[in-house]
Amino acid sequence: MIARTIALYFSFLLCTSFAVKDNIERIYVKMESKQLQAGKTITLKSEICFEQNGDMVTHFTYPTEYIVVTNKMGEIKIYDPAKNTVISKQGTLFSTQSSQLVYFLTGKSNDMGLSDLGFVPTKTYPENNLIVSEWMHKVPDTKSPVVTVKLVHQQQKPIYMDYKDKTNSIIRKVFYYGYKQLNQFSFPAITTEIIYNSKSDSVVTKTSYNDFKLNAAATSTYFGYKIPVTARKLN
């Protein structure tokens, strides 16, 4: 169950060459994610080790220990140290190139990576003290559940996104807030995401980031972590 939740977490929240600015070579940050669905809450705690070459290791410490290794190619490996087993997957959604950290620390927060995903802006307009932009696929993608995206900025910082399907119904919302300054970059230390599975069912995830450490201050045994060659493959 927890392994499946972790895989879904990477599918939705990292939707997660990494080319940060020259003055940021590595990042360490702690994360806590609380997911609420059908009245039940799942809490995940982890530490994230992010490197300039695109490698990222996420060490989940609660409720069960897992180690997730991802890279810019979209390869992901979920390792269970207690059972010495590993699950491998690959896909663009798992790429560190499309992670929230990259968007904000490479100057992609102006479009939140939508251009890289094949979206183009169709409308941009002011709304009080906000700037709203609407996006759609440059080339229609019948396989994608998302048809249009709305992105809202306040003082050049993203504060809200929503995703609509072909019926013009919102299927996902993301709120960005609690901004912190990291060198010359602003990063939202808190995000709240709502996934609508149906009109009566949704998954709400609140993710908090803290204890940021950059470059020489970013130290952890999980930088450059390698899954043991003895790990039993489950797929």
C-alpha positions in Angstrom: 0.0 0.0 0.0 2.7 2.5 1.0 4.8 1.6 -2.1 1.8 2.2 -4.3 1.2 5.6 -2.6 4.9 6.5 -3.1 4.6 5.6 -6.8 1.5 7.7 -7.1 3.1 10.6 -5.2 5.9 10.7 -7.8 3.4 10.5 -10.7 1.4 13.4 -9.5 3.7 15.7 -7.6 6.7 15.3 -9.8 4.6 15.5 -12.9 8.8 14.5 -10.9 19.7 17.2 -17.9 18.7 18.8 -14.4 20.2 22.2 -15.1 20.0 24.4 -12.1 21.8 27.7 -12.1 25.5 27.5 -11.6 25.4 28.5 -8.0 23.2 25.6 -6.9 24.9 22.2 -7.3 23.0 20.1 -4.8 20.0 20.5 -2.6 18.9 18.7 0.6 15.4 19.2 2.0 13.1 17.4 4.3 9.5 16.8 3.2 6.2 15.8 4.9 3.2 14.9 2.8 -0.3 14.2 4.2 -2.8 12.6 1.8 -6.5 12.5 2.6 -8.9 10.3 0.8 -12.3 8.9 1.9 -11.7 10.1 5.4 -8.4 8.3 5.8 -5.0 10.1 6.1 -1.7 8.8 5.0 1.4 10.7 6.1 4.8 10.3 4.4 8.0 11.8 5.7 11.2 11.8 3.7 14.5 13.5 3.0 15.4 14.5 -0.6 18.9 14.7 -2.1 18.9 16.5 -5.4 22.0 16.9 -7.6 22.8 19.1 -10.6 23.3 16.1 -12.9 19.6 15.2 -12.5 20.0 12.4 -9.9 17.6 12.5 -7.0 17.3 10.2 -4.0 14.3 10.3 -1.8 14.7 8.5 1.5 11.2 7.9 3.0 11.5 7.5 6.7 7.8 7.2 7.8 5.7 5.2 8.1 7.9 2.7 6.4 11.5 3.1 5.1 11.8 3.2 1.3 14.5 4.6 -0.9 13.4 6.0 -4.3 16.1 6.7 -6.9 15.2 8.8 -10.0 17.0 10.6 -12.7 16.5 13.0 -15.7 15.7 10.0 -18.0 12.5 9.2 -16.1 13.9 6.0 -14.5 12.6 5.3 -11.0 13.6 2.5 -8.6 11.7 2.0 -5.3 13.8 0.0 -2.9 12.6 -1.7 0.2 15.6 -2.2 2.5 13.7 -4.4 5.0 12.9 -6.9 2.3 15.8 -6.1 0.0 13.4 -5.8 -3.0 13.3 -3.3 -5.8 10.5 -2.1 -8.2 11.6 -0.4 -11.4 9.6 1.9 -13.6 10.2 4.4 -16.4 8.2 7.3 -17.8 8.4 11.0 -18.4 6.2 11.7 -15.3 9.0 10.3 -13.1 11.8 12.5 -14.7 13.5 14.9 -12.3 13.3 17.3 -15.2 9.7 17.8 -14.4 9.9 18.0 -10.6 8.7 21.0 -8.6 12.3 21.7 -7.4 13.5 22.1 -10.9 10.7 24.3 -12.0 11.4 26.9 -9.3 15.2 26.6 -9.2 15.8 26.8 -13.0 13.5 29.8 -13.7 10.7 27.7 -15.1 8.1 28.9 -12.7 6.9 31.4 -15.3 5.2 28.5 -17.1 5.7 25.7 -14.6 7.2 23.5 -17.3 4.0 23.6 -19.4 6.0 24.6 -22.6 8.2 21.5 -22.1 5.1 19.4 -21.9 3.8 20.6 -25.2 1.4 23.3 -24.0 1.1 26.8 -25.4 -0.6 29.9 -23.9 -3.9 30.8 -25.5 -4.8 33.7 -23.3 -3.1 35.9 -20.7 -5.0 38.6 -18.7 -4.8 40.6 -15.4 -7.3 39.9 -12.6 -7.1 42.3 -9.7 -3.4 42.0 -8.6 -3.0 38.6 -10.4 -1.8 37.5 -13.8 -3.8 34.6 -15.3 -2.7 32.5 -18.2 -4.6 29.7 -20.0 -2.9 26.9 -21.8 -3.7 24.1 -24.1 -1.9 21.4 -26.1 -0.1 22.8 -29.2 -0.9 19.5 -30.9 -4.2 17.8 -29.6 -3.4 14.8 -27.5 -6.3 12.4 -27.3 -4.5 10.2 -24.8 -4.1 13.0 -22.3 -6.8 13.5 -19.7 -5.8 17.2 -19.5 -7.1 19.5 -22.2 -6.6 23.0 -20.7 -4.5 24.4 -17.8 -4.9 27.7 -15.9 -1.9 29.2 -14.2 -2.1 32.1 -11.8 0.8 34.3 -10.7 1.0 36.9 -8.0 4.0 39.2 -8.0 5.7 36.8 -10.4 5.2 33.8 -8.2 2.8 30.9 -9.1 0.1 30.6 -6.5 -2.5 28.4 -8.3 -3.0 25.9 -11.2 -5.9 23.9 -12.3 -6.3 21.3 -15.0 -9.5 20.6 -17.0 -10.6 17.6 -19.1 -12.5 17.5 -22.3 -15.8 18.2 -20.5 -14.3 21.4 -19.1 -14.4 19.9 -15.6 -11.5 20.6 -13.2 -9.7 17.3 -12.5 -6.7 18.8 -10.5 -6.0 21.9 -8.5 -2.6 22.9 -7.0 -2.1 25.8 -4.5 1.5 27.2 -3.9 2.2 29.2 -0.8 4.6 29.7 2.1 7.3 31.0 -0.1 10.9 30.9 1.1 14.0 32.6 -0.4 16.7 30.2 -1.6 19.6 32.2 -2.9 18.0 34.3 -5.7 15.1 31.9 -6.0 11.7 31.9 -4.3 10.3 28.4 -3.5 6.9 27.5 -2.2 7.5 25.6 1.1 3.9 24.4 1.1 1.7 23.0 -1.7 -1.9 21.7 -1.5 -3.1 19.5 -4.3 -6.6 18.2 -5.0 -7.2 15.4 -7.4 -10.8 14.8 -8.4 -11.4 11.2 -9.2 -15.2 11.8 -9.6 -17.7 14.4 -8.5 -18.0 12.8 -5.1 -14.4 11.6 -4.6 -11.1 13.4 -4.3 -7.6 13.0 -3.0 -6.2 16.0 -1.1 -2.4 16.1 -0.5 -0.6 18.8 1.5 3.1 18.8 1.2 5.5 20.8 3.3 9.3 21.3 2.7 11.7 22.4 5.4 15.4 22.3 6.5 16.7 23.4 3.1 20.5 23.0 2.7 22.4 24.0 -0.5 25.8 23.1 -2.0 28.5 22.4 0.6 25.9 22.5 3.5 23.9 19.8 1.8 25.3 16.6 3.2 23.7 13.1 3.5 24.8 9.6 3.0 22.0 9.3 0.4 23.7 11.6 -2.1 24.9 9.1 -4.8 23.1 6.2 -3.2 23.3 2.9 -5.0 20.7 0.2 -4.5 22.4 -3.1 -3.5 23.1 -5.4 -6.4 21.6 -8.2 -4.3 18.2 -6.6 -4.2 15.5 -8.9 -5.6 13.6 -7.5 -8.5 9.8 -7.6 -8.3 9.1 -6.6 -11.9 
